[in-house]
Amino acid sequence: MMNPALVVLTLGNFTAGTGALLVTGLLDSIASGVSVSIQAAGQLTTAFAISVAIFGPLLATLTSKLDRRTALTAALVVFAAGCATSAMAADYYWLLASRVLTGIGASLYTPQAAASAALLVPPEQRGRAITTVFGGFIFATVFGVPIGTYLGAMFGWREAFAVVVGVALLNAAVLWRVMPPKLMAPKVDLSAWGQILRSPGLMLLIATTGLQICGQLTFFVYLAPYFKTSLALTTAGVGWLFMWYGLANLVGNTVVARNIDRVGAARLSNLGIVITAAAMAAFLFGWGSLALTMLLLALWGTASFAINSGMQTRLVGAAPWLAPAALPLNSTSIYLGQAAGAAIGGWLVSHDHLRSLPWVGAVFVVIAGLTSWAATRQPAPIKR
């Protein structure tokens, strides 16, 4: 039977993933609601990403003396406050500010949930625990984002954010009751950051994370307008495709969770990179074809979250004593990659290159494959 604390941590990632990705499904509605272009609305993802990138390492250091229950509960409360501000935002600039506040909560919760999962199980179960907790994002894509997109289409995007607020606060209350008190992570100080920055293997892994996320988000942030143009879909139809993609994520995450400790995180994450790059590039031939689009989405979705789960497990496995610092830095890489991907995709869309989104993104994923391969040839860090 699964540790109840792991279940609660997974639900927290479900909440964080839903709040983070909801903008993607409601991009057109939000743009219309605050009277900005789709490209400008896409930069809400950039604001969220930059917030996580900046505050993740900073909060990892400032909260390292807190027990994990306190830190994670506080993170969810801040996240809820950010989503509440989104729901009440009077204009685009307030909405940008709200995404920064939401990102502050996510920057603490997501990496520390993974680090806490590693503390709750024996070392031989670490990979599965981290993959399971990260799977909360899978459930967000399968259920959270499609349901939020539907609610946004039926009742309005503000109401969709209001629902996320309620879920986040409920999650915070349950986490406080279930997480063991006085669960402490290794201290994060300047020496820990220095050791990470001086480790070629760790830095290559972190770079791999950012590059592959950049490639995927170049396309993913603008999936709604891409599908509406290429397949003539409504907002509800786009929501169903997001659910299809999320189901593929769920399949991929399940396979990884069951096999990662046996097969190895490096092999699985590298395979995920290869499949993701190939599927994205093949969208060149899927314009106008719903069947081919669904097939490629299934391949991409199965592989993409296997990459992220594998990368986190590789980082923890390479230097467990550095995990409380390495995972926030990895989150920084994730969200810098998201910011870069959103910016690159926005530039392509604004210059009428909508059809170029998938293959441009695939190029960055291929580069990530090269850095991942290089990381496997580096020696493991030595504990000091």
Secondary structure by P-SEA (a helix, b strand, c coil): cccaaaaaaaaaaaaaaaaaaccccaaaaaaaaacccaaaaaaaaaaaaaaaaaaaaaaaaaaccccaaaaaaaaaaaaaaaaaaaaacccaaaaaaaaaaaaaaaaacaaaaaaaaaaaccccaaaaaaaaaaaaaaaaaacaaaaaaaaaacccaaaaaaaaaaaaaaaaaaaaaccccccccccccaaaaaaaaacaaaaaaaaaaaaaaaaaaacccaaaaaaaaaccccaaaaaaaaaaaaaaaaaaaaaaaaccccccaaaaaaaaaaaaaaaaaacccccccaaaaaaaaaaaaacaaaaaaaaaaaaaaacccaaaaaaaaaaaaaaaaaaaaaaaaaaaaaaccccaaaaaaaaaaaaaaaaaaaaaaccccccc
